[in-house]
């Protein structure tokens, strides 16, 4: 019987609760393909998943983002990249040798893009694209404010906005600017609303991508121009408040983005639209640190420790 190695957790906890197990290789059903995973990203949400944050059904294989090659079913031999609804939560994820998924959920990997780079895109780029393009309707010449600018979502959002010829005002807890934003506001020394008004000739920004929330939520709303849009992304329980009268007088709009709620075909569509940018080198991920498949617990621990904006990737097989 063909087998497949997988990292699985049977209870919630820190990364050490995961175990390397061997089980029968999954078989594709109708409309599905079998994929050999070549590289898989490790996201903060994967670590939270193992800790019990999403209350995934157990036992479960975690992991959301991957690059691989189809080895069974339609399009055999095609190199693909992807993510998917419920990966690691309601269905087994990609931190294993082989996976099956519907063909309609797959996008062809950009030509020349290494598997480990493709696996590092996934969730951050899906979040940034959904926020700026799908929900935010960002246009050329507009200005977007991005909180958490030093993170992976901030980097992706900056690149997408610049590709549209939009201006990016980054927000962080330092003046560091690894994303390449047009300007960065350091909230430890600068007042967000005052600085935005000065940078926009008191008009305000057209769009806010708030990847931080909490105490940043209400000040971000006050940076919006008349009719501006604010997109919220948050993975931790948060309760926020704001002045509803000011909100409606400003004709502001508020929406949320949840990458886990994207359907498989929606994920494939977004990745296909990102493909040319990655193939031509206009888009790039942050610095990547690769780990052998056997080092998965170490990779999870490195993500948990946070620090510099580095994407951790399991380079699973040659």
C-alpha positions, 0 to 999 in steps of 0.5 A: 500500500502506498503511504504518505507522511504527515504532521498531525495533531491529536490535541491542542497545544504548542507546536510540540503536540504535532507528530509525524505519522505515516498513513495510506496515501489519499486517493482522489475522488471524482473531479479531484486530483492527487498532488505531491507537495513540494513546499508548504508555507507555515503561517501564524494562523497555522500555529494558532490552529494547532493551539486550538484557536479555530477549534478544528476537528481532531485529529487534523493535519495543519497547513494552508499554502502549498506548491506541488505537482499533480501526479494523479487525475486530470492535468497530470504533471502540471505544477500548481500552487494554492490554498483552500477553504477549510485547510487544516481546520475542517479538512486535512491541510498541506503539511503532508506528502500528498494531498487531494483537492478538486481540480477547480481549486487549483491554479498553475504555478507561475513559470519560473517561480520556485516552489518555496517562493510560491508556497510563501505567497498564499494567505498574505497575498489572498488577504491583501488582494481581497482587501484592496481589490475585491472589497476595497476597489482601489483605483490608480491615483488613490491613497491606501493606509495599511496598518501592520506595514512590516508584516507579510500582508503589508508587504503584499498590499504595498506591491499590489497598490503600487502596481495599480499606481496607488499611494501607500501610507504605512503604519507601524510601531517603528519607522522601518519600511521593509515593504517599500511604502511611500511613507511610514507613520510610527505610532510610537512617536507620531499621531496617526490622524494628524500625520495622515491629514498632513500627508493628504492635504487634510483630505484623508485616505481613500482606503484603509487596510487595517490588519491590526485592529484593537486600538488602531481601529477607531483612529484608522476610521478617522483618517478616511476621506468622505466616502472612504472605505475601511477593510478589517482583518483580525484573527484574535477576538476584539471588541472595538468602538467608534462614533457612529454619527461621525461614521455616517456623516462621513459616508464611510464604508466598513467591510471585513476580509476572511481568507478562510471564507474564500471558496476554492475557485475564488482562491484559484482565481486570485492566484491566477490574477497574481501569477503574471506579477510573480512570473515577471518579478514585479511581485515578491515575498519577504525573505524566506527561511526554508526548513526540511519536512522533518523540522516542521516543529522547529519551523512552527516554533520560529513562527511563534517566536515572530521577530523579523518579517520572514516567511517560513517554508517547509521545503518538503522534497527535492 
